[in-house]
């Protein structure tokens, strides 16, 4: 299979008409991995429909806080002090992304960081779809030892000069994406594209102690788990389209939402619903804006016959949740 992929990648002939017309290969370096962390550098390689490089762009960004793990990205407070704020580069960054599919390695992370930065400056990021090169590598069946960028690069013979430098990481990914895209095109494979929804409602958490820049870096984790109170109501079963939600129903979420996921989950909990982190036969309802995404939750919902509604419909249902039955 590897020989077939190599041949296909080097000499594509027919090109799927449904493939995007352009791509923006992106890498961002950040102060950490949590939702309230900030972008400190960003790079974009713009590619044409067949993955050829058109141009590239790079900037550092003043995060207005502690720069985080300097030993990883090498950007110190002194280096970033005179850098532009995100609001200063937002329009230029947007012009690099506009009309293109955002491509990144672990794309959901880069996209959510970008979406939050644009939400902070009250500008809508011009991204409508993203493609994760990890998902693409899996779909192609590439024999990689792990899902690190360095492994994908080594597979295609791309030399990485400065790991965790946004510009070099974006270059490496662009060079590895080109043969991946051509192999996908040669096989007529459907690209693993996912919808991107700009944040319209979100909340900023106050920085504490060292994250404000008063000392060293305090490590954080991506979307730390929050212990929610147990739902006090029994599960009344599945949601029936056209009827009301009922307290105790198990609700799961999948994909991007305009309202920050935690806010949606909080509102569901406050309404007396059980927020489920996974989908099972007991799940009453799946909320997703992208029912054709092929995520594991969507696939299971189809398999189990779990009802699916979008974010807007769920918001309307939340306004009139039926109380749990007594006794």
C-alpha positions as CSV (number, residue, x, y, z in Angstrom):
1,X,0.0,0.0,0.0
2,X,2.9,2.4,0.8
3,X,4.2,2.0,-2.8
4,X,0.8,2.8,-4.2
5,X,0.5,5.9,-2.0
6,X,4.0,7.1,-3.0
7,X,3.2,6.7,-6.7
8,X,-0.2,8.4,-6.3
9,X,1.3,11.3,-4.4
10,X,4.0,12.0,-7.0
11,X,1.9,11.7,-10.1
12,X,-1.8,12.7,-9.5
13,X,-3.9,12.7,-12.7
14,X,-7.6,13.2,-12.2
15,X,-8.5,15.6,-9.4
16,X,-11.8,15.3,-7.4
17,X,-14.1,18.2,-8.3
18,X,-15.4,18.4,-4.7
19,X,-12.0,19.1,-3.2
20,X,-11.4,22.6,-1.8
21,X,-9.9,25.3,-4.0
22,X,-7.3,26.4,-1.5
23,X,-5.7,25.7,1.9
24,X,-4.2,27.6,4.8
25,X,-1.7,25.4,6.6
26,X,-1.5,26.9,10.1
27,X,0.6,26.5,13.3
28,X,0.2,28.5,16.4
29,X,2.4,28.5,19.5
30,X,0.7,29.3,22.8
31,X,1.2,30.1,26.4
32,X,-0.3,26.7,27.3
33,X,-3.0,24.2,26.4
34,X,-6.0,25.5,28.4
35,X,-8.9,27.5,27.1
36,X,-7.7,30.7,28.6
37,X,-4.2,30.5,27.2
38,X,-3.1,32.8,24.5
39,X,-1.4,32.7,21.1
40,X,2.2,34.0,21.1
41,X,3.2,33.2,17.5
42,X,1.3,32.2,14.3
43,X,2.4,31.1,10.8
44,X,0.4,30.4,7.7
45,X,1.4,28.7,4.5
46,X,-1.2,29.4,1.8
47,X,-1.5,26.5,-0.7
48,X,-3.4,26.2,-4.0
49,X,-6.0,23.5,-4.7
50,X,-3.3,20.8,-5.3
51,X,-1.1,21.7,-2.3
52,X,1.5,23.9,-4.0
53,X,2.8,26.8,-1.9
54,X,1.6,30.3,-2.8
55,X,3.2,32.3,0.0
56,X,3.8,32.2,3.7
57,X,3.5,34.6,6.7
58,X,4.7,34.7,10.3
59,X,4.3,36.9,13.3
60,X,4.9,36.9,17.0
61,X,2.1,38.1,19.3
62,X,2.2,39.8,22.7
63,X,0.0,37.6,24.9
64,X,-0.3,40.3,27.6
65,X,0.7,37.6,30.2
66,X,3.3,35.1,31.1
67,X,4.6,33.5,27.9
68,X,4.4,30.0,29.3
69,X,6.8,27.1,28.6
70,X,9.7,29.1,27.1
71,X,11.9,26.0,27.1
72,X,9.5,24.6,24.4
73,X,8.8,27.6,22.1
74,X,11.8,29.8,23.0
75,X,9.7,33.0,23.1
76,X,10.6,35.0,26.3
77,X,8.8,37.9,27.8
78,X,11.6,40.1,26.5
79,X,11.1,38.9,22.9
80,X,7.4,39.4,23.1
81,X,7.3,42.7,24.9
82,X,7.4,44.8,21.8
83,X,5.4,42.4,19.7
84,X,1.9,43.4,18.3
85,X,-1.2,42.4,20.2
86,X,-3.6,39.9,18.5
87,X,-6.0,42.8,17.7
88,X,-3.2,44.4,15.7
89,X,-2.6,41.4,13.5
90,X,-6.2,40.0,13.4
91,X,-7.0,41.5,10.0
92,X,-3.8,40.3,8.3
93,X,-4.2,36.9,9.8
94,X,-7.8,36.8,8.6
95,X,-6.8,37.7,5.1
96,X,-4.5,34.7,5.1
97,X,-7.3,32.3,6.2
98,X,-10.2,33.7,4.2
99,X,-11.8,31.4,1.6
100,X,-9.5,28.5,2.5
101,X,-9.7,25.3,4.5
102,X,-7.6,25.6,7.7
103,X,-5.1,22.7,7.8
104,X,-3.3,21.9,11.0
105,X,-1.8,19.0,13.0
106,X,-4.4,18.4,15.7
107,X,-6.5,21.0,14.0
108,X,-9.2,21.3,16.7
109,X,-6.6,22.8,19.1
110,X,-5.3,25.4,16.6
111,X,-8.8,26.3,15.5
112,X,-10.2,26.7,19.0
113,X,-7.2,28.9,20.0
114,X,-7.7,31.0,16.9
115,X,-11.5,31.2,17.5
116,X,-11.1,32.4,21.1
117,X,-8.6,35.1,20.0
118,X,-11.0,36.5,17.4
119,X,-13.8,36.4,19.9
120,X,-11.8,38.5,22.3
121,X,-11.4,41.2,19.7
122,X,-15.0,40.9,18.5
123,X,-14.1,39.8,15.0
124,X,-15.4,36.7,13.3
125,X,-12.6,34.4,12.0
126,X,-13.2,33.7,8.3
127,X,-12.8,30.0,8.6
128,X,-15.6,27.6,7.7
129,X,-13.8,24.3,7.5
130,X,-10.7,22.6,8.9
131,X,-8.7,19.5,8.1
132,X,-6.6,17.7,10.6
133,X,-3.5,16.0,9.2
134,X,-3.7,13.4,11.9
135,X,-7.1,12.3,10.7
136,X,-5.9,12.4,7.1
137,X,-2.9,10.2,7.9
138,X,-5.2,7.7,9.5
139,X,-7.6,7.8,6.6
140,X,-4.7,7.1,4.2
141,X,-3.5,4.3,6.4
142,X,0.1,5.7,6.7
143,X,2.3,3.4,8.7
144,X,3.3,5.9,11.3
145,X,4.7,4.9,14.8
146,X,2.7,7.7,16.4
147,X,0.7,10.9,15.5
148,X,3.5,13.4,16.1
149,X,4.4,15.9,13.4
150,X,7.9,14.7,13.3
151,X,6.7,11.2,12.4
152,X,4.6,12.5,9.6
153,X,7.5,14.6,8.4
154,X,9.9,11.7,8.5
155,X,7.5,9.5,6.5
156,X,7.6,11.9,3.6
157,X,11.3,12.8,4.0
158,X,10.7,16.3,5.2
159,X,13.5,17.7,7.4
160,X,12.4,19.7,10.4
161,X,14.8,22.4,11.5
162,X,13.2,24.1,14.5
163,X,10.5,22.1,16.2
164,X,7.9,24.2,18.0
165,X,8.7,27.3,16.0
166,X,5.5,28.2,14.3
167,X,7.0,29.1,10.9
168,X,9.1,25.9,10.6
169,X,6.3,23.7,11.9
170,X,3.9,25.2,9.3
171,X,6.5,24.7,6.5
172,X,7.0,21.1,7.6
173,X,3.3,20.4,7.7
174,X,2.7,22.1,4.3
175,X,5.4,19.9,2.7
176,X,3.9,16.7,4.3
177,X,0.4,17.7,3.5
178,X,1.1,18.0,-0.3
179,X,1.8,14.3,-0.9
180,X,-1.0,13.4,1.5
181,X,-3.5,15.4,-0.4
182,X,-2.3,14.0,-3.7
183,X,-2.6,10.5,-2.4
184,X,-6.1,11.2,-1.2
185,X,-7.0,12.7,-4.6
186,X,-5.6,9.8,-6.5
187,X,-7.8,7.4,-4.5
188,X,-10.8,9.6,-4.8
189,X,-11.1,9.6,-1.0
190,X,-13.4,12.0,0.8
191,X,-11.3,14.4,2.8
192,X,-12.0,14.5,6.6
193,X,-13.3,18.1,6.6
194,X,-15.0,19.5,9.7
195,X,-17.1,22.6,10.1
196,X,-15.7,25.5,12.0
197,X,-18.1,27.7,14.0
198,X,-16.9,31.1,15.3
199,X,-17.5,31.7,19.0
200,X,-20.3,34.2,19.5
201,X,-20.7,33.6,23.3
202,X,-17.9,32.6,25.7
203,X,-16.4,33.5,29.0
204,X,-13.0,34.5,30.1
205,X,-11.6,33.1,33.3
206,X,-9.6,35.4,35.6
207,X,-5.9,34.8,35.6
208,X,-4.4,33.8,38.9
209,X,-0.9,34.4,40.4
210,X,1.8,33.4,38.0
211,X,-0.3,33.3,34.8
212,X,-0.6,37.1,35.2
213,X,3.1,37.5,34.7
214,X,4.0,38.0,38.3
215,X,6.3,35.0,38.4
216,X,7.1,31.7,36.6
217,X,4.9,29.6,34.4
218,X,2.1,27.7,35.9
219,X,1.3,24.7,33.7
220,X,-2.3,24.0,32.7
221,X,-4.2,21.4,30.7
222,X,-6.5,21.5,27.8
223,X,-10.1,21.9,28.9
224,X,-9.6,20.5,32.4
225,X,-12.4,18.2,33.6
226,X,-15.0,19.8,35.7
227,X,-16.8,17.8,38.3
228,X,-20.5,18.4,37.8
229,X,-23.0,17.6,40.5
230,X,-24.8,14.3,39.8
231,X,-28.2,14.8,38.0
232,X,-30.8,14.2,40.7
233,X,-33.5,13.0,38.3
234,X,-33.9,9.6,36.7
235,X,-33.4,9.2,32.9
236,X,-36.9,9.3,31.3
237,X,-35.6,7.9,28.1
238,X,-35.0,9.3,24.6
239,X,-36.1,12.7,23.4
240,X,-39.1,12.5,21.0
241,X,-38.9,15.1,18.2
242,X,-41.7,17.7,18.5
243,X,-42.0,17.2,22.2
244,X,-40.2,18.9,25.2
245,X,-37.0,17.8,26.8
246,X,-37.6,16.4,30.3
247,X,-35.4,16.7,33.4
248,X,-33.1,13.7,33.7
249,X,-32.5,13.2,30.0
250,X,-29.0,12.4,29.0
251,X,-27.6,15.0,26.5
252,X,-24.3,14.7,24.6
253,X,-22.5,17.3,22.5
254,X,-20.3,16.9,19.4
255,X,-18.3,19.4,17.3
256,X,-18.1,23.1,17.2
257,X,-20.7,25.4,18.8
258,X,-21.2,29.1,18.6
259,X,-21.8,29.3,22.3
260,X,-18.8,27.9,24.2
261,X,-19.3,24.3,25.0
262,X,-18.9,24.7,28.8
263,X,-21.6,27.4,28.8
264,X,-24.0,25.1,26.9
265,X,-23.2,22.3,29.3
266,X,-23.7,24.5,32.3
267,X,-27.1,25.6,31.0
268,X,-28.1,22.0,30.3
269,X,-27.2,21.1,33.9
270,X,-29.0,24.1,35.4
271,X,-32.1,23.0,33.4
272,X,-32.0,19.5,35.1
273,X,-30.4,17.6,32.3
274,X,-27.6,15.0,32.6
275,X,-24.6,16.1,30.5
276,X,-23.0,12.9,29.1
277,X,-19.3,13.0,28.0
278,X,-19.8,9.9,25.7
279,X,-22.7,8.5,23.7
280,X,-24.4,5.2,24.6
281,X,-27.8,3.5,24.1
282,X,-29.0,5.5,27.1
283,X,-28.3,8.9,25.6
284,X,-31.5,10.8,25.1
285,X,-30.2,13.4,22.6
286,X,-27.1,14.4,20.7
287,X,-26.5,18.1,19.9
288,X,-24.3,18.8,16.9
289,X,-24.1,21.4,14.2
290,X,-22.4,19.0,11.8
291,X,-24.4,15.8,11.6
292,X,-22.4,14.5,8.7
293,X,-19.0,14.9,10.4
294,X,-18.4,11.3,11.0
295,X,-17.3,11.8,14.7
296,X,-17.5,8.8,17.0
297,X,-20.6,10.3,18.7
298,X,-22.4,11.0,15.5
299,X,-21.6,7.5,14.2
300,X,-22.9,6.0,17.4
301,X,-26.0,8.1,17.4
302,X,-26.8,6.9,13.9
303,X,-26.2,3.3,15.0
304,X,-28.4,3.6,18.1
305,X,-31.1,5.7,16.6
306,X,-30.4,8.6,19.0
307,X,-32.2,11.8,18.0
308,X,-30.0,14.6,16.8
309,X,-30.6,18.3,16.9
310,X,-28.5,21.4,16.2
311,X,-27.4,24.0,18.6
312,X,-30.2,26.5,17.7
313,X,-32.9,23.9,18.2
314,X,-31.4,22.8,21.5
315,X,-31.4,26.4,22.7
316,X,-35.1,26.6,22.1
317,X,-35.7,23.3,23.8
318,X,-33.8,24.5,26.8
319,X,-36.2,27.3,27.3
320,X,-39.0,24.9,28.2
321,X,-37.8,21.8,29.9
322,X,-40.5,19.6,31.4
323,X,-40.1,18.9,35.1
324,X,-39.2,15.4,36.2
325,X,-42.1,13.2,37.2
326,X,-42.7,13.0,40.9
327,X,-42.2,9.8,42.8
